[in-house]
Every structure is written in structure tokens, then in C-alpha cells.
Amino acid sequence: MYIDTSCIVAFIVPEPKTDLVNSKMVDAGSAGISNLTQVEFISAINKKVRMQIMTNKEASIAVAEFERLVSQGYLRTITFGSNHFERASFILKTTSLPLRTLDALHLSICSIEKHYLFTFDEIFTQAAQEFGIPVVDYESG
């Protein structure tokens, strides 16, 4: 399973979908991420601080937990190669969906590395399905 950054945030920081993410992570045992995910995670946490949803101390704890999960192999980092960028370009050239650049890069990992995707983002889900990438069914429990 390749996990979207927003799902990792919900896994580490209490949110409405935290229980659902926890359940899927327990079922999966571990999850793949990219080296881009760390940057996105920190950005998401910093946004929560700017919006005064989290304190700086809570943010530091969340980032430390993310780093612990990576160092212990619970979140397995996949490094982008030129093949991932080529696949992301292909995805962006051939889809009619308003897919973001970084999501195309994440999809390229799922496609090349044969991971299924765990995300709550509808456009991301539609794009994955368009390119034959299985998506975690979180609505059926």
C-alpha cells in the first residue's frame, strides 16, 4: 500500500478520519511513501500550526513520530528515479482530470512499483483508477 500524505497526517495527528486510517494501517502492516512525502508532511503540519490547529510543540512531536515510523520501516521510503518522472509526465499528458503535479508523481510510484493507493482525495482516486492503479476501499469498512 502507498499512503497519501493526508492519510499519514490523520494517522499521526487526531482527525475525524484517524480511526479509519489506523484500521487500514493495521491491516496493511506497513506502507510505502516517497521521499517527497516527508516534505509534504512537514508542510501539512506547518499549515496546522499557522492555522492555530496545533502548537509548535505538538508539531514537533508529530514530525518526530513521522521520522520514527520511517526509521523503523513502518513507512518505507521509495526514492524517485527518472522512470517515475517519465511516468508522471505520461500520466499528466494523457489524463483529462485536473491532477496536480505532485499527485502524478505519487501515482507514478504506485504504477511502477505495483502499489495500491490509500487516499481520500477524489481526483487522485479517479486518476489512479484511470491508470489501473488499485485504490483502498475505505467506505466498506
Secondary structure as the mmCIF struct_conf table of DSSP 4:
data_model
#
loop_
_struct_conf.conf_type_id
_struct_conf.id
_struct_conf.beg_label_comp_id
_struct_conf.beg_label_asym_id
_struct_conf.beg_label_seq_id
_struct_conf.end_label_comp_id
_struct_conf.end_label_asym_id
_struct_conf.end_label_seq_id
STRN STRN1 TYR A 2 ILE A 3
HELX_RH_AL_P HELX_RH_AL_P1 THR A 5 ILE A 12
BEND BEND1 VAL A 13 VAL A 13
TURN_TY1_P TURN_TY1_P1 PRO A 16 LYS A 17
HELX_RH_AL_P HELX_RH_AL_P2 THR A 18 ALA A 28
BEND BEND2 GLY A 29 SER A 30
STRN STRN2 ALA A 31 SER A 34
HELX_RH_AL_P HELX_RH_AL_P3 ASN A 35 ARG A 50
TURN_TY1_P TURN_TY1_P2 MET A 51 GLN A 52
BEND BEND3 ILE A 53 MET A 54
HELX_RH_AL_P HELX_RH_AL_P4 ASN A 56 SER A 71
TURN_TY1_P TURN_TY1_P3 GLN A 72 GLY A 73
BEND BEND4 TYR A 74 TYR A 74
STRN STRN3 LEU A 75 ILE A 78
HELX_RH_AL_P HELX_RH_AL_P5 SER A 82 THR A 94
BEND BEND5 LEU A 97 LEU A 97
HELX_RH_AL_P HELX_RH_AL_P6 THR A 101 GLU A 113
TURN_TY1_P TURN_TY1_P4 LYS A 114 LYS A 114
STRN STRN4 LEU A 117 PHE A 118
HELX_RH_AL_P HELX_RH_AL_P7 GLU A 122 GLU A 130
TURN_TY1_P TURN_TY1_P5 PHE A 131 GLY A 132
STRN STRN5 VAL A 135 VAL A 135
BEND BEND6 GLU A 139 GLU A 139
#
